[in-house]
């Protein structure tokens, strides 16, 4: 049995993901920015909350923790070991290679600093919950980390199976691809994807999840070894290519 993933659009452009195991009538939530829609969905599903999987400490990822714990006090709150003291209610402190379970599904913890110094991601078979490290068509800003850290973090994602679904926490795809087409205009896969995403967003459709395969083909922040992007940045070293691209995106 695998879990189903319910995507909740909250705040301005956040996504909260609720994992549901109907056999056990249990649920877990990834990065609950707010609690109210999560509680409503749990009631609809008839499921009790057993786990909160936080990727990092930013308020738009942990803002609903305490309210959820007030209703489901036995819920286990997971987060990165280096986020100690920054995630409300955190009870488990995770490091690279640790394992987590939901129902009968086992997942791996990836330590992926860059956006923050303590950021982690959760890789379950076929699913990557990556917070703000990798976005559809982009990546997170470097608030507490370095380009070399982010390249190392994103390199871990590039090794995952291509059909792995990428559940990132924001609906940024359209703007990300708009930038990407300015620096990688001859990438046919990117051009095709941009057209599709424009139509999806015009119809108010979500672009998440993406897949690892799609991101490798079209996301410039996973393509530091592309000769065309090396030419654009005038660098060949991955850290420098990435840093130049990130700086360009910050100003876009």
N, C-alpha and C positions, 0 to 999 in steps of 0.2 A: 504493500500500500504506500502510495506517495501522498503528499499533501497537495491541496489546491491553494492557489495564491489569489487573494482578493486585494485589488488596488483601490485605495481611497485617496481621492484628490482633496487636499486640505490647504489652508492658508492661501497664499497667492499662487504658488506653483509647486508645492511639496506633494510628494506621494508617501503614504503610509501603507505598508504591506502586512496583511493579516494572513497567516498560514493556518489552514484548517485541516484537522484530521477528523473526519466524520465518524470513523470507527470508534474513536475514543471520546468523541464530543469535546475535543480539546482544541485550543488555538494558541498561537504565538503571534507576536506583533514585532515588526522591525521598524525601529525609529519612530515611535509614536509622538509626533509633534504636538498633537492635541488628543484628548481622550474621548470626547463626545461621539464622534463618528465610529470610533472603534467599539465603544460600548454598545452603540446601536446595532452594529453588525454582529457582535457577539450574541446579543439578544435574539436577533433574527436567525442566526445559525444554531441557537441553543447550545452554545459552546462555552466552556470556562477557559479563562486565560491562564496558561501555565508558564509562559516565558515571555520576556521582553528582550529582544536582541538589539542592543544599541551599537551603532558603528562608531560614534564619537559624541563629544559632549555638547555640541552646539544646541541652543535652546530649541531650534526648529526640528530637532531630532529626539529630544528627551523631554519636551515640555509637558507631555501627557503622562509621564511615568507615575508621579505621586497620586494622581487621581485614579489611575488604573489600579495601583496598589491598594488604594482605599477600598475599592470594590472587590478586588481579588488579592488579598494580603499574602497568600502563599505563592504568588508568582515569583519566579526566579528572574532577577535582572542581571543580564550579561553585558559586559563591556570590556574594553581594553584595560590591561593591567596598569598602563601608564595614565589612564584617565581616573585613577583613584581620587576620590574626593570631588570629582567634577560631574558625575552622572548620578542623578537622584535615585536613591534606593538600590544602587549597584551592590550585588552580593557575590558575583563571580567575576574574577579578574583574569582575562584571557591573554595568552601570548601566542606567537607564531606556532602553528602546528597543533595547538590544542584542539580537542574534539568537542562538539556539542551535539545534542540529540533533540529531535522533536518527533514524538511518536516513535516509530521504528526506523526513522531516517537519521543517519549519522552525517554530520557536516564537519568541515575543516575550517579552522580559523586562520585567516591570513593577516599578518601584520603589515599594514600598508600606509606608513606615514607619508606626509607630504602636505595634504590639506590641513591636517593637524598633526601634532607629534605623536599622538596615541591612537590614530585611526586604525580600525580593523575592518575586515570584511568577512562574510560568512559564505562559504561555498558548500552547498548541498548538491547532490547529484543532479545536474541539469539546471541548476539555479545559482546565480551569484547575486548576493545582496551587498552592494558595494558603497552605500552611503553617498558621500560626495567625493570619492577618489576618482572614479570613472563616471562620466556622463555619456549619454547617447550623443555621439558626435563631438564630445569635448572631455574636459576633466576639471577637477576642482581647483580653485585658486590656492596658492601656497601661502597659507596664513602662518603656519608654525614649522613648516618643513622646507627642504631644499630641492632644487631640480634633480640632483642625484638620487635623493630619497624617492621622489615621485617616479622617476624612471625605473628604479628597482621595484617599486610597488606595482606599477603598470605592467612591468615585465612578467610578474607573476600571473596577471590576468591573461596575457598573451599566450601563456602555456596551457590554458584551459581548453577543453573541447570546443570546437567552433560553434556547435549548436547550443552551448550553454546560454540560458536566458540571462540577460543583464537587467536587474531590477535596481536602477539608480533612483535617487530620492528627489529629483526635480525634473520638471518639464521644460528643459532648456534646448531641446533638440533643434528647433527651427533656427534659433539664433546661432547655435553652435555650427550648424551646417552652412548658414549664410557666411560666417567667417571662413569656414573651411574651403568653400568654393573660391574665395578670393586668393588663397595661397596655393591651392591644388586644382586649378581650373581644368586640367586635362585628364583628371581622374573620372573615367566614365561611370564607375560604380557610384562615386560620390554625386555626380550630376544627376544620375537616375534617382538616387535616394532623396536628394534635395527636392526634386519634383514631387515625389510621392509624399514626403513630409509636409510640403506646402499645402497639398490638397487635404491631407489628414487634419492639419491644424485649422484650415479654412472651414472644415466640418466639425471642429471642436472635438476631434478624436485624439485619444492619448497615443503617444509614440513609444511608450514604455510597456512591455520590455523590448529591448533590442537583443542582439546576440553577439557573442564574442567574434564570430566570423564577420558579421556586418561591420563591427567596430574596427577590426583589423584592416578591412578593405577601405574604410571611408573616414575614420577618425584620425586627424593629423597627429594627435597626441599619442597614438600607438604606432606611428609610422615614421619614427625618427631615423630609420634606416632607408627611407625612400630617397632615391637620388634627386627627385624633383624638389622635395622639401629640404634636403641638404643644400641644394642650389639656392633656394629661396632664403635660407638662413645664413648661407655662406659658412656653414660648419659641417663637420662630419661626425664629431664625437656625439654620442647620444645625449649626454647631459646638456651640451651646448645647443644642439638642435632643439631639444625640448625647451630649454630656458628661453631661447629666442622666440619660439612659437608662443609660449605662455605670455611673454611680455607683449607680443603683438596682439594677442587676444585680450589682454587686460586693457589695452588702449582702443579696442575695436568698438 
